[in-house]
Amino acid sequence: MAEKKKFLLRIDEKVYAALEKWAADELRSINAQIEFLLTEALKKSGRFPQKPENNNPAEPDNPNP
């Protein structure tokens, strides 16, 4: 599993309260809800990476050409 990046998010109290309720309605943590919403927005806009980046240049992208 890929390691998750940690960062601090400052957010309006009303937005947080709305996210907290929405997350509870969908049985998710607030963090999981925010990640879900961001992922869906990225996919919808066509900006979500289609495949993981190959960080090892010695390893080919397609081992069976």
N, CA, C and O atoms as a CHARMM CRD file, in Angstrom:
* protein
*
  260
    1    1 MET  N      0.83500  -1.17200   0.00000 PROA 1      0.00000
    2    1 MET  CA     0.00000   0.00000   0.00000 PROA 1      0.00000
    3    1 MET  C      0.88500   1.24300   0.00000 PROA 1      0.00000
    4    1 MET  O      1.89200   1.28500   0.70700 PROA 1      0.00000
    5    2 ALA  N      0.52400   2.23900  -0.77500 PROA 2      0.00000
    6    2 ALA  CA     1.29700   3.46300  -0.86700 PROA 2      0.00000
    7    2 ALA  C      1.21600   4.25000   0.43600 PROA 2      0.00000
    8    2 ALA  O      0.18200   4.29300   1.10200 PROA 2      0.00000
    9    3 GLU  N      2.33400   4.86600   0.77300 PROA 3      0.00000
   10    3 GLU  CA     2.36600   5.69100   1.97500 PROA 3      0.00000
   11    3 GLU  C      1.55200   6.95800   1.74100 PROA 3      0.00000
   12    3 GLU  O      1.57100   7.51900   0.64600 PROA 3      0.00000
   13    4 LYS  N      0.84700   7.40100   2.75400 PROA 4      0.00000
   14    4 LYS  CA     0.00100   8.58500   2.63300 PROA 4      0.00000
   15    4 LYS  C      0.77900   9.82200   3.05900 PROA 4      0.00000
   16    4 LYS  O      1.52700   9.79100   4.03700 PROA 4      0.00000
   17    5 LYS  N      0.59800  10.90200   2.32400 PROA 5      0.00000
   18    5 LYS  CA     1.21600  12.18100   2.63200 PROA 5      0.00000
   19    5 LYS  C      0.42000  12.85700   3.73300 PROA 5      0.00000
   20    5 LYS  O     -0.80900  12.90300   3.66600 PROA 5      0.00000
   21    6 LYS  N      1.09100  13.37900   4.73600 PROA 6      0.00000
   22    6 LYS  CA     0.43600  14.07800   5.84000 PROA 6      0.00000
   23    6 LYS  C      0.58500  15.57700   5.63200 PROA 6      0.00000
   24    6 LYS  O      1.65000  16.05800   5.24500 PROA 6      0.00000
   25    7 PHE  N     -0.51000  16.32300   5.89500 PROA 7      0.00000
   26    7 PHE  CA    -0.43100  17.77200   5.83500 PROA 7      0.00000
   27    7 PHE  C     -1.52900  18.37800   6.69500 PROA 7      0.00000
   28    7 PHE  O     -2.53700  17.73400   6.98500 PROA 7      0.00000
   29    8 LEU  N     -1.32200  19.61600   7.09300 PROA 8      0.00000
   30    8 LEU  CA    -2.27000  20.33700   7.92400 PROA 8      0.00000
   31    8 LEU  C     -3.26800  21.06200   7.02700 PROA 8      0.00000
   32    8 LEU  O     -2.88400  21.67700   6.03300 PROA 8      0.00000
   33    9 LEU  N     -4.53300  20.98700   7.37900 PROA 9      0.00000
   34    9 LEU  CA    -5.57900  21.66300   6.60600 PROA 9      0.00000
   35    9 LEU  C     -6.35000  22.58700   7.52900 PROA 9      0.00000
   36    9 LEU  O     -6.93000  22.14200   8.52000 PROA 9      0.00000
   37   10 ARG  N     -6.35700  23.85700   7.21000 PROA 10     0.00000
   38   10 ARG  CA    -7.18000  24.81300   7.95300 PROA 10     0.00000
   39   10 ARG  C     -8.47700  24.96400   7.18500 PROA 10     0.00000
   40   10 ARG  O     -8.46800  25.17800   5.97300 PROA 10     0.00000
   41   11 ILE  N     -9.59200  24.85200   7.88700 PROA 11     0.00000
   42   11 ILE  CA   -10.88600  24.82800   7.21900 PROA 11     0.00000
   43   11 ILE  C    -11.92100  25.56800   8.06800 PROA 11     0.00000
   44   11 ILE  O    -11.87000  25.52800   9.29700 PROA 11     0.00000
   45   12 ASP  N    -12.83600  26.22800   7.41800 PROA 12     0.00000
   46   12 ASP  CA   -13.91300  26.94900   8.08600 PROA 12     0.00000
   47   12 ASP  C    -14.72600  25.98700   8.95900 PROA 12     0.00000
   48   12 ASP  O    -14.97100  24.84500   8.57100 PROA 12     0.00000
   49   13 GLU  N    -15.13800  26.45400  10.12800 PROA 13     0.00000
   50   13 GLU  CA   -15.88600  25.60300  11.06500 PROA 13     0.00000
   51   13 GLU  C    -17.17500  25.05700  10.46100 PROA 13     0.00000
   52   13 GLU  O    -17.53000  23.90400  10.70500 PROA 13     0.00000
   53   14 LYS  N    -17.87500  25.86500   9.68200 PROA 14     0.00000
   54   14 LYS  CA   -19.13800  25.41700   9.07500 PROA 14     0.00000
   55   14 LYS  C    -18.88800  24.34000   8.02400 PROA 14     0.00000
   56   14 LYS  O    -19.65300  23.38300   7.91300 PROA 14     0.00000
   57   15 VAL  N    -17.82300  24.50000   7.26200 PROA 15     0.00000
   58   15 VAL  CA   -17.46900  23.48500   6.26500 PROA 15     0.00000
   59   15 VAL  C    -17.09300  22.19000   6.97800 PROA 15     0.00000
   60   15 VAL  O    -17.49300  21.10500   6.55600 PROA 15     0.00000
   61   16 TYR  N    -16.32500  22.30600   8.05900 PROA 16     0.00000
   62   16 TYR  CA   -15.93800  21.12000   8.82400 PROA 16     0.00000
   63   16 TYR  C    -17.16100  20.40300   9.38100 PROA 16     0.00000
   64   16 TYR  O    -17.25600  19.17800   9.30800 PROA 16     0.00000
   65   17 ALA  N    -18.09400  21.16600   9.93600 PROA 17     0.00000
   66   17 ALA  CA   -19.30400  20.56400  10.50900 PROA 17     0.00000
   67   17 ALA  C    -20.10700  19.83300   9.43700 PROA 17     0.00000
   68   17 ALA  O    -20.62400  18.74200   9.67800 PROA 17     0.00000
   69   18 ALA  N    -20.20900  20.43500   8.25300 PROA 18     0.00000
   70   18 ALA  CA   -20.94200  19.79600   7.15900 PROA 18     0.00000
   71   18 ALA  C    -20.23300  18.51700   6.71200 PROA 18     0.00000
   72   18 ALA  O    -20.88200  17.50200   6.46000 PROA 18     0.00000
   73   19 LEU  N    -18.90100  18.56600   6.61400 PROA 19     0.00000
   74   19 LEU  CA   -18.13300  17.37200   6.24500 PROA 19     0.00000
   75   19 LEU  C    -18.25200  16.28500   7.30400 PROA 19     0.00000
   76   19 LEU  O    -18.33500  15.10100   6.97900 PROA 19     0.00000
   77   20 GLU  N    -18.26200  16.68700   8.56700 PROA 20     0.00000
   78   20 GLU  CA   -18.38500  15.73100   9.66300 PROA 20     0.00000
   79   20 GLU  C    -19.70900  14.97600   9.58000 PROA 20     0.00000
   80   20 GLU  O    -19.74700  13.75800   9.75800 PROA 20     0.00000
   81   21 LYS  N    -20.78800  15.69900   9.31000 PROA 21     0.00000
   82   21 LYS  CA   -22.10400  15.06600   9.18900 PROA 21     0.00000
   83   21 LYS  C    -22.15100  14.15400   7.96700 PROA 21     0.00000
   84   21 LYS  O    -22.62600  13.02100   8.05100 PROA 21     0.00000
   85   22 TRP  N    -21.65700  14.65100   6.82700 PROA 22     0.00000
   86   22 TRP  CA   -21.64400  13.86900   5.59200 PROA 22     0.00000
   87   22 TRP  C    -20.83600  12.58700   5.78500 PROA 22     0.00000
   88   22 TRP  O    -21.27000  11.51000   5.37600 PROA 22     0.00000
   89   23 ALA  N    -19.66500  12.70300   6.40600 PROA 23     0.00000
   90   23 ALA  CA   -18.82300  11.53000   6.64600 PROA 23     0.00000
   91   23 ALA  C    -19.54800  10.51400   7.52900 PROA 23     0.00000
   92   23 ALA  O    -19.50000   9.31300   7.26500 PROA 23     0.00000
   93   24 ALA  N    -20.21300  10.99300   8.56500 PROA 24     0.00000
   94   24 ALA  CA   -20.95500  10.09100   9.45400 PROA 24     0.00000
   95   24 ALA  C    -22.08400   9.39700   8.69600 PROA 24     0.00000
   96   24 ALA  O    -22.33200   8.20900   8.90400 PROA 24     0.00000
   97   25 ASP  N    -22.76200  10.12600   7.82900 PROA 25     0.00000
   98   25 ASP  CA   -23.84500   9.54400   7.03000 PROA 25     0.00000
   99   25 ASP  C    -23.34400   8.40900   6.14000 PROA 25     0.00000
  100   25 ASP  O    -24.07800   7.45900   5.86800 PROA 25     0.00000
  101   26 GLU  N    -22.09900   8.50900   5.69000 PROA 26     0.00000
  102   26 GLU  CA   -21.52600   7.50800   4.78800 PROA 26     0.00000
  103   26 GLU  C    -20.56600   6.55400   5.50000 PROA 26     0.00000
  104   26 GLU  O    -19.82600   5.80700   4.85900 PROA 26     0.00000
  105   27 LEU  N    -20.58800   6.59200   6.83400 PROA 27     0.00000
  106   27 LEU  CA   -19.76400   5.70700   7.67100 PROA 27     0.00000
  107   27 LEU  C    -18.27400   5.81700   7.33800 PROA 27     0.00000
  108   27 LEU  O    -17.56900   4.81100   7.25300 PROA 27     0.00000
  109   28 ARG  N    -17.81100   7.05400   7.15200 PROA 28     0.00000
  110   28 ARG  CA   -16.39900   7.31700   6.88800 PROA 28     0.00000
  111   28 ARG  C    -15.86700   8.26500   7.95100 PROA 28     0.00000
  112   28 ARG  O    -16.62800   8.97700   8.60700 PROA 28     0.00000
  113   29 SER  N    -14.55900   8.26400   8.11100 PROA 29     0.00000
  114   29 SER  CA   -13.92700   9.29200   8.93100 PROA 29     0.00000
  115   29 SER  C    -13.94700  10.58600   8.11900 PROA 29     0.00000
  116   29 SER  O    -14.15200  10.56200   6.90500 PROA 29     0.00000
  117   30 ILE  N    -13.73400  11.70000   8.78800 PROA 30     0.00000
  118   30 ILE  CA   -13.69300  12.97400   8.06400 PROA 30     0.00000
  119   30 ILE  C    -12.53300  12.96100   7.07700 PROA 30     0.00000
  120   30 ILE  O    -12.67500  13.42400   5.94500 PROA 30     0.00000
  121   31 ASN  N    -11.38700  12.43500   7.49700 PROA 31     0.00000
  122   31 ASN  CA   -10.23600  12.35200   6.60900 PROA 31     0.00000
  123   31 ASN  C    -10.55500  11.52500   5.36300 PROA 31     0.00000
  124   31 ASN  O    -10.23400  11.93100   4.24600 PROA 31     0.00000
  125   32 ALA  N    -11.18500  10.36600   5.55700 PROA 32     0.00000
  126   32 ALA  CA   -11.53900   9.50900   4.42000 PROA 32     0.00000
  127   32 ALA  C    -12.55200  10.20200   3.51400 PROA 32     0.00000
  128   32 ALA  O    -12.49800  10.04700   2.29400 PROA 32     0.00000
  129   33 GLN  N    -13.47000  10.95900   4.09500 PROA 33     0.00000
  130   33 GLN  CA   -14.47000  11.67100   3.29700 PROA 33     0.00000
  131   33 GLN  C    -13.81100  12.74600   2.44100 PROA 33     0.00000
  132   33 GLN  O    -14.13200  12.88700   1.26100 PROA 33     0.00000
  133   34 ILE  N    -12.89700  13.49900   3.02900 PROA 34     0.00000
  134   34 ILE  CA   -12.18900  14.53600   2.27700 PROA 34     0.00000
  135   34 ILE  C    -11.38600  13.90500   1.14200 PROA 34     0.00000
  136   34 ILE  O    -11.40700  14.40300   0.01600 PROA 34     0.00000
  137   35 GLU  N    -10.67600  12.80800   1.43400 PROA 35     0.00000
  138   35 GLU  CA    -9.89700  12.13200   0.39100 PROA 35     0.00000
  139   35 GLU  C    -10.81300  11.59700  -0.71300 PROA 35     0.00000
  140   35 GLU  O    -10.48300  11.70400  -1.89400 PROA 35     0.00000
  141   36 PHE  N    -11.95200  11.02700  -0.33900 PROA 36     0.00000
  142   36 PHE  CA   -12.91600  10.52400  -1.31300 PROA 36     0.00000
  143   36 PHE  C    -13.41000  11.65600  -2.21800 PROA 36     0.00000
  144   36 PHE  O    -13.44100  11.51200  -3.44000 PROA 36     0.00000
  145   37 LEU  N    -13.79400  12.77700  -1.61300 PROA 37     0.00000
  146   37 LEU  CA   -14.31200  13.90300  -2.39400 PROA 37     0.00000
  147   37 LEU  C    -13.24900  14.48200  -3.32300 PROA 37     0.00000
  148   37 LEU  O    -13.54200  14.81200  -4.47200 PROA 37     0.00000
  149   38 LEU  N    -12.02700  14.60600  -2.83600 PROA 38     0.00000
  150   38 LEU  CA   -10.94900  15.11400  -3.68700 PROA 38     0.00000
  151   38 LEU  C    -10.65000  14.15900  -4.83900 PROA 38     0.00000
  152   38 LEU  O    -10.43900  14.59700  -5.97000 PROA 38     0.00000
  153   39 THR  N    -10.63200  12.86100  -4.55700 PROA 39     0.00000
  154   39 THR  CA   -10.38900  11.86100  -5.60300 PROA 39     0.00000
  155   39 THR  C    -11.47500  11.91100  -6.66600 PROA 39     0.00000
  156   39 THR  O    -11.17800  11.88300  -7.86000 PROA 39     0.00000
  157   40 GLU  N    -12.73000  11.98600  -6.24200 PROA 40     0.00000
  158   40 GLU  CA   -13.83900  12.06600  -7.19900 PROA 40     0.00000
  159   40 GLU  C    -13.74600  13.33300  -8.04800 PROA 40     0.00000
  160   40 GLU  O    -13.98900  13.28700  -9.25300 PROA 40     0.00000
  161   41 ALA  N    -13.39800  14.46100  -7.43200 PROA 41     0.00000
  162   41 ALA  CA   -13.25700  15.71800  -8.17700 PROA 41     0.00000
  163   41 ALA  C    -12.11800  15.62000  -9.18900 PROA 41     0.00000
  164   41 ALA  O    -12.24600  16.10600 -10.31300 PROA 41     0.00000
  165   42 LEU  N    -11.00600  14.99600  -8.80000 PROA 42     0.00000
  166   42 LEU  CA    -9.88400  14.81700  -9.72400 PROA 42     0.00000
  167   42 LEU  C    -10.26400  13.92600 -10.90200 PROA 42     0.00000
  168   42 LEU  O     -9.91300  14.22100 -12.04500 PROA 42     0.00000
  169   43 LYS  N    -10.97600  12.84400 -10.62800 PROA 43     0.00000
  170   43 LYS  CA   -11.42000  11.95500 -11.70700 PROA 43     0.00000
  171   43 LYS  C    -12.36500  12.67600 -12.65100 PROA 43     0.00000
  172   43 LYS  O    -12.23300  12.56500 -13.87000 PROA 43     0.00000
  173   44 LYS  N    -13.31900  13.41400 -12.09600 PROA 44     0.00000
  174   44 LYS  CA   -14.31300  14.12000 -12.90500 PROA 44     0.00000
  175   44 LYS  C    -13.65600  15.16200 -13.81100 PROA 44     0.00000
  176   44 LYS  O    -14.10400  15.38000 -14.93700 PROA 44     0.00000
  177   45 SER  N    -12.59600  15.80200 -13.31800 PROA 45     0.00000
  178   45 SER  CA   -11.92300  16.83600 -14.10300 PROA 45     0.00000
  179   45 SER  C    -10.86300  16.27100 -15.04600 PROA 45     0.00000
  180   45 SER  O    -10.25700  17.01300 -15.81800 PROA 45     0.00000
  181   46 GLY  N    -10.63800  14.94000 -14.98200 PROA 46     0.00000
  182   46 GLY  CA    -9.63700  14.32000 -15.84500 PROA 46     0.00000
  183   46 GLY  C     -8.21600  14.54000 -15.36500 PROA 46     0.00000
  184   46 GLY  O     -7.27900  14.38900 -16.14800 PROA 46     0.00000
  185   47 ARG  N     -8.02900  14.89000 -14.11100 PROA 47     0.00000
  186   47 ARG  CA    -6.69700  15.16800 -13.57100 PROA 47     0.00000
  187   47 ARG  C     -6.16600  14.06200 -12.67400 PROA 47     0.00000
  188   47 ARG  O     -5.05300  14.17100 -12.15900 PROA 47     0.00000
  189   48 PHE  N     -6.93500  13.00600 -12.47700 PROA 48     0.00000
  190   48 PHE  CA    -6.49900  11.91000 -11.61100 PROA 48     0.00000
  191   48 PHE  C     -5.52800  11.03600 -12.38200 PROA 48     0.00000
  192   48 PHE  O     -5.82800  10.64000 -13.50800 PROA 48     0.00000
  193   49 PRO  N     -4.35500  10.71800 -11.79900 PROA 49     0.00000
  194   49 PRO  CA    -3.39300   9.85800 -12.50500 PROA 49     0.00000
  195   49 PRO  C     -4.01000   8.49500 -12.82200 PROA 49     0.00000
  196   49 PRO  O     -4.61900   7.86600 -11.95600 PROA 49     0.00000
  197   50 GLN  N     -3.85000   8.05100 -14.05300 PROA 50     0.00000
  198   50 GLN  CA    -4.43400   6.78300 -14.48400 PROA 50     0.00000
  199   50 GLN  C     -3.66800   5.58300 -13.96500 PROA 50     0.00000
  200   50 GLN  O     -4.26400   4.54100 -13.69100 PROA 50     0.00000
  201   51 LYS  N     -2.35700   5.71300 -13.82600 PROA 51     0.00000
  202   51 LYS  CA    -1.56600   4.60600 -13.29900 PROA 51     0.00000
  203   51 LYS  C     -0.47200   5.19500 -12.42600 PROA 51     0.00000
  204   51 LYS  O     -0.09800   6.35500 -12.59800 PROA 51     0.00000
  205   52 PRO  N      0.04400   4.41000 -11.49200 PROA 52     0.00000
  206   52 PRO  CA     1.09700   4.92500 -10.61800 PROA 52     0.00000
  207   52 PRO  C      2.35000   5.24600 -11.41200 PROA 52     0.00000
  208   52 PRO  O      2.67100   4.58400 -12.39900 PROA 52     0.00000
  209   53 GLU  N      3.05400   6.28300 -10.95500 PROA 53     0.00000
  210   53 GLU  CA     4.30100   6.65300 -11.60900 PROA 53     0.00000
  211   53 GLU  C      5.35300   5.59500 -11.33600 PROA 53     0.00000
  212   53 GLU  O      5.40400   5.01400 -10.25200 PROA 53     0.00000
  213   54 ASN  N      6.19500   5.35400 -12.33600 PROA 54     0.00000
  214   54 ASN  CA     7.30000   4.41500 -12.16500 PROA 54     0.00000
  215   54 ASN  C      8.48900   5.20300 -11.62800 PROA 54     0.00000
  216   54 ASN  O      9.14400   5.93000 -12.37500 PROA 54     0.00000
  217   55 ASN  N      8.76600   5.06100 -10.34000 PROA 55     0.00000
  218   55 ASN  CA     9.85000   5.80700  -9.70800 PROA 55     0.00000
  219   55 ASN  C     11.19600   5.10500  -9.81100 PROA 55     0.00000
  220   55 ASN  O     12.20700   5.63800  -9.35300 PROA 55     0.00000
  221   56 ASN  N     11.22400   3.91500 -10.40500 PROA 56     0.00000
  222   56 ASN  CA    12.46000   3.16700 -10.55500 PROA 56     0.00000
  223   56 ASN  C     12.81800   3.11600 -12.04000 PROA 56     0.00000
  224   56 ASN  O     12.24400   2.31800 -12.78100 PROA 56     0.00000
  225   57 PRO  N     13.76400   3.96100 -12.49000 PROA 57     0.00000
  226   57 PRO  CA    14.09200   3.99200 -13.92600 PROA 57     0.00000
  227   57 PRO  C     14.67000   2.68200 -14.43900 PROA 57     0.00000
  228   57 PRO  O     14.64100   2.43700 -15.64500 PROA 57     0.00000
  229   58 ALA  N     15.19800   1.82800 -13.55600 PROA 58     0.00000
  230   58 ALA  CA    15.74400   0.54200 -13.99100 PROA 58     0.00000
  231   58 ALA  C     14.63600  -0.45500 -14.29100 PROA 58     0.00000
  232   58 ALA  O     14.87700  -1.48300 -14.92400 PROA 58     0.00000
  233   59 GLU  N     13.43300  -0.16000 -13.84200 PROA 59     0.00000
  234   59 GLU  CA    12.29900  -1.06300 -14.03900 PROA 59     0.00000
  235   59 GLU  C     11.42000  -0.52400 -15.17500 PROA 59     0.00000
  236   59 GLU  O     10.87800   0.57400 -15.05600 PROA 59     0.00000
  237   60 PRO  N     11.27000  -1.26800 -16.26200 PROA 60     0.00000
  238   60 PRO  CA    10.46200  -0.76800 -17.38700 PROA 60     0.00000
  239   60 PRO  C      8.97800  -0.67800 -17.03000 PROA 60     0.00000
  240   60 PRO  O      8.48100  -1.42000 -16.18300 PROA 60     0.00000
  241   61 ASP  N      8.27500   0.25500 -17.70300 PROA 61     0.00000
  242   61 ASP  CA     6.83400   0.40500 -17.50100 PROA 61     0.00000
  243   61 ASP  C      6.08500  -0.82500 -17.97100 PROA 61     0.00000
  244   61 ASP  O      5.12100  -1.25100 -17.33400 PROA 61     0.00000
  245   62 ASN  N      6.52000  -1.40000 -19.08300 PROA 62     0.00000
  246   62 ASN  CA     5.84800  -2.55800 -19.65700 PROA 62     0.00000
  247   62 ASN  C      6.86100  -3.69300 -19.76300 PROA 62     0.00000
  248   62 ASN  O      7.62300  -3.73800 -20.72800 PROA 62     0.00000
  249   63 PRO  N      6.89000  -4.60400 -18.80400 PROA 63     0.00000
  250   63 PRO  CA     7.89800  -5.66700 -18.83500 PROA 63     0.00000
  251   63 PRO  C      7.69400  -6.67800 -19.95700 PROA 63     0.00000
  252   63 PRO  O      8.63800  -7.38600 -20.30600 PROA 63     0.00000
  253   64 ASN  N      6.49700  -6.77200 -20.53700 PROA 64     0.00000
  254   64 ASN  CA     6.22100  -7.71500 -21.62700 PROA 64     0.00000
  255   64 ASN  C      5.79100  -6.95600 -22.87700 PROA 64     0.00000
  256   64 ASN  O      4.59900  -6.86000 -23.16900 PROA 64     0.00000
  257   65 PRO  N      6.77700  -6.40800 -23.62600 PROA 65     0.00000
  258   65 PRO  CA     6.40100  -5.61000 -24.82000 PROA 65     0.00000
  259   65 PRO  C      5.76600  -6.43100 -25.91200 PROA 65     0.00000
  260   65 PRO  O      5.40600  -5.89300 -26.95800 PROA 65     0.00000
